[in-house]
Amino acid sequence: QVQLVESGGGLVQAGGSLRLSCAVSGTIFSIKTMAWYRQAPGKQREFVASITSGGSTYYVDSVKGRFTISRDNTKNTVYLQMNSLKPEDTAVYYCNLIVDVAPWGQGTQVTVSA
Protein backbone atom coordinates (compact mmCIF):
# COMPACT_ATOMS: atom_id res chain seq x y z
CA GLN A 1 0.00 0.00 0.00
CA VAL A 2 1.21 3.47 -0.87
CA GLN A 3 2.29 5.57 2.10
CA LEU A 4 2.91 9.31 2.04
CA VAL A 5 4.75 11.19 4.76
CA GLU A 6 4.90 14.97 4.49
CA SER A 7 7.27 17.16 6.48
CA GLY A 8 8.92 20.57 6.53
CA GLY A 9 6.05 22.84 7.45
CA GLY A 10 6.19 25.53 10.08
CA LEU A 11 5.49 29.11 11.04
CA VAL A 12 7.06 31.77 8.84
CA GLN A 13 6.61 35.47 8.29
CA ALA A 14 5.23 36.81 5.03
CA GLY A 15 7.97 36.90 2.43
CA GLY A 16 9.75 33.95 3.95
CA SER A 17 10.49 30.50 2.55
CA LEU A 18 9.89 26.88 3.41
CA ARG A 19 10.79 23.60 1.75
CA LEU A 20 8.34 20.75 2.09
CA SER A 21 9.24 17.11 1.58
CA CYS A 22 7.09 14.07 0.90
CA ALA A 23 8.52 10.60 1.28
CA VAL A 24 6.68 8.00 -0.79
CA SER A 25 6.72 4.23 -0.35
CA GLY A 26 4.76 1.27 -1.67
CA THR A 27 4.82 2.21 -5.33
CA ILE A 28 7.21 2.59 -8.24
CA PHE A 29 7.81 6.23 -7.48
CA SER A 30 9.94 7.04 -10.51
CA ILE A 31 7.12 6.47 -13.00
CA LYS A 32 4.42 8.33 -11.11
CA THR A 33 3.19 11.86 -11.58
CA MET A 34 3.17 13.45 -8.14
CA ALA A 35 1.34 16.50 -6.86
CA TRP A 36 1.09 18.81 -3.91
CA TYR A 37 -2.28 19.91 -2.57
CA ARG A 38 -3.32 22.19 0.28
CA GLN A 39 -6.34 22.70 2.47
CA ALA A 40 -6.92 25.97 4.24
CA PRO A 41 -9.24 26.21 7.27
CA GLY A 42 -12.86 25.99 6.19
CA LYS A 43 -11.98 25.34 2.56
CA GLN A 44 -11.78 22.34 0.27
CA ARG A 45 -8.47 20.75 -0.58
CA GLU A 46 -7.00 22.33 -3.71
CA PHE A 47 -4.32 21.40 -6.21
CA VAL A 48 -1.06 23.35 -5.98
CA ALA A 49 1.52 21.80 -8.30
CA SER A 50 2.45 18.59 -10.09
CA ILE A 51 5.51 16.96 -11.61
CA THR A 52 5.61 14.12 -14.12
CA SER A 53 8.06 11.26 -14.20
CA GLY A 54 9.97 13.20 -16.84
CA GLY A 55 10.14 16.34 -14.76
CA SER A 56 7.45 18.43 -16.44
CA THR A 57 5.78 20.73 -13.96
CA TYR A 58 2.45 22.49 -13.63
CA TYR A 59 1.32 25.10 -11.11
CA VAL A 60 -1.88 26.73 -10.07
CA ASP A 61 -1.80 30.40 -11.02
CA SER A 62 -1.69 31.63 -7.43
CA VAL A 63 1.74 30.06 -6.80
CA LYS A 64 3.43 30.47 -10.19
CA GLY A 65 6.81 32.13 -9.86
CA ARG A 66 6.90 31.55 -6.10
CA PHE A 67 6.72 27.75 -5.65
CA THR A 68 8.88 25.08 -7.27
CA ILE A 69 8.07 21.39 -7.29
CA SER A 70 10.88 18.88 -7.76
CA ARG A 71 11.59 15.23 -7.19
CA ASP A 72 14.47 12.92 -6.31
CA ASN A 73 13.77 9.45 -7.67
CA THR A 74 16.75 8.01 -5.79
CA LYS A 75 15.08 9.00 -2.52
CA ASN A 76 11.44 8.45 -3.55
CA THR A 77 10.78 12.00 -2.43
CA VAL A 78 8.95 14.97 -3.89
CA TYR A 79 9.66 18.51 -2.73
CA LEU A 80 7.90 21.86 -2.74
CA GLN A 81 10.11 24.92 -2.41
CA MET A 82 7.93 27.83 -1.35
CA ASN A 83 9.30 31.36 -1.59
CA SER A 84 7.72 34.77 -1.08
CA LEU A 85 5.11 33.21 1.12
CA LYS A 86 1.85 35.05 1.74
CA PRO A 87 -0.69 34.73 4.56
CA GLU A 88 -3.11 33.19 2.05
CA ASP A 89 -0.68 30.28 1.62
CA THR A 90 -1.54 29.19 5.15
CA ALA A 91 -2.87 25.63 4.94
CA VAL A 92 -2.12 22.00 5.58
CA TYR A 93 -0.08 20.74 2.64
CA TYR A 94 -0.39 17.20 1.29
CA CYS A 95 1.26 15.23 -1.47
CA ASN A 96 -0.32 12.45 -3.49
CA LEU A 97 -0.28 10.68 -6.80
CA ILE A 98 -2.25 12.22 -9.63
CA VAL A 99 -3.54 8.84 -10.82
CA ASP A 100 -4.60 6.07 -8.42
CA VAL A 101 -4.78 8.49 -5.51
CA ALA A 102 -3.42 6.92 -2.35
CA PRO A 103 -4.71 7.27 1.20
CA TRP A 104 -3.89 10.79 2.31
CA GLY A 105 -1.03 11.33 4.73
CA GLN A 106 -1.17 13.53 7.79
CA GLY A 107 -0.02 16.57 5.87
CA THR A 108 2.26 19.31 7.12
CA GLN A 109 1.01 22.62 8.51
CA VAL A 110 2.24 25.84 6.93
CA THR A 111 1.37 29.06 8.71
CA VAL A 112 2.34 32.41 7.24
CA SER A 113 2.00 35.42 9.50
CA ALA A 114 1.41 38.91 8.15
HUTA-V197321 format. One record per pair of residues at least 12 apart in sequence whose C-alpha atoms are under 7 Angstrom apart, sorted by the first residue. I is the first residue (numbers start at 0). J is the second residue. Records with the same first field share a line. If there is no record, write none. Layout:
I=J  J
This chain:
0=25
1=24  25  26  101
2=23  24  25
3=21  22  23  24  103  104
4=21  22  23  104
5=20  21  22  93  94  104  106  107
6=19  20  21  107
7=19  20  107
8=107  108  109
9=108  109  110
10=109  110  111
11=110  111  112
12=111  112  113
13=83  84  85  86  111  112  113
14=82  83  84  85
15=82  83  84
16=81  82  83  84
17=80  81  82
18=78  79  80  81
19=78  79  80
20=76  77  78  79
21=76  77  78  94
22=75  76  77
23=75  76
28=72  75
29=52  72
30=52
31=51  52  96
32=49  50  51  52  96  97
33=49  50  51  95  96  97
34=48  49  50  94  95  96  97
35=47  48  49  92  93  94  95
36=92  93  94
37=90  91  92  93
38=90  91  92
39=89  90  91
40=90
47=59
48=68
49=68
50=68  69
65=81  82  83
66=79  80  81  82
67=79  80  81
68=80
84=111
85=111
86=111  112  113
88=111
89=109  110  111
90=108  109  110
91=106  107  108  109
92=106  107  108
93=106  107
